[in-house]
Amino acid sequence: MNQHMRPEPVPFADIAAQRRRLGKSIDEAVARVLDHCQFINGPEVAELEAALAKFCGAKHVVSCASGTDALLMVLMAKNIGPGDAVLCPSFTFCATGEVVVLTGATPVFVDVDEVTFNIDPGSLKRGIATARQRGLNPRAIIPVDLFGQPADQDAIGSIAEAEGLFVLNDAAQSFGASYKGRRLGTFGLATTTSFFPAKPLGCFGDGGAIFTDDDALAETLRSIRVHGQGSDKYDNVRIGLTARLDTMQAAILIEKLKIFEDEIAARNVVAERYARGLGNVVTVPRLASGCSSIWACYTIRLPKGTDRDRFAADLKAQGIPTAIYYTKSMHQQTAYRNFPVADGGLPVCESLSADVISLPIHAYLDEPTQERVIKAVRGALQA
């Protein structure tokens, strides 16, 4: 290769490779929808919900327009509102706390574990106490399975039970992962996920779903999803949203779900290669005992004193993209900095926000390309 030629850029999440693999099946699925013209609540929506239920073992699946709507719908169904507190990790995407604020309730931000990046049970307990000291009524916990690894369901579940709270699992990055041999989707009161295109199971637009074994909750969610309708379409029995998953996205997801298990296995191979190639130069992610991950992101921690911006620029110059999830934890962001944080502060969230960086990962990252990434990381750290 001519030394002046720029190296071929590595895709961060290769949606195009998956598109090539699925070939005509997606085109045919979309064509079927174009032929029957049932763009809202077409037959593929119920078909997808049944396939997702079978995949994870949940009794009910309510598909919806986004992962954010999924979270919001559950809070609305449980009448969360002013005076209530909902406990959330601060090291997460803003949607986790945003939905709480949208209901009029107060998010109380808690710290995370520095190995798993997931909610820290000790800080969670302190956060519940902080909420009560502020005169708030703690009602729910929204643990997040960050980057694809499940949160500590047993510890969270026992705290929730002892304190009389319900658990709403935010599995926007982790649907397909397992906790102690059980697929996510059947823990807590409900689990939500996102089908944003960059997710391991993503559609070609926005989409989401809610998983629950609670019959009454599922019925309420189906009403909220369509403006709060009752048995008569024009007598709405509660305040709702317009939050349906459109038929086209359902048709696309049905095809993608068929190869999902295979893609999860491939992502795990990629994650293992990274751990072997980088484990002695950076802090690589580690799975908690009994957990599997779908590796929605592969997030490393750089050694102390590394200039993260320069590191990212060095990789970019070699055609290797990186991303930082999240440069600011929620409690550090402009819109959220006046909400309460658990007693003792959130030191782990703050230190993670200062030193994490994510590397390319997807089911189609071949070994030679990944070796390029590993070599570039090692080189940038020596520079």
Disulfide bonds with the S-S distance in Angstrom:
none
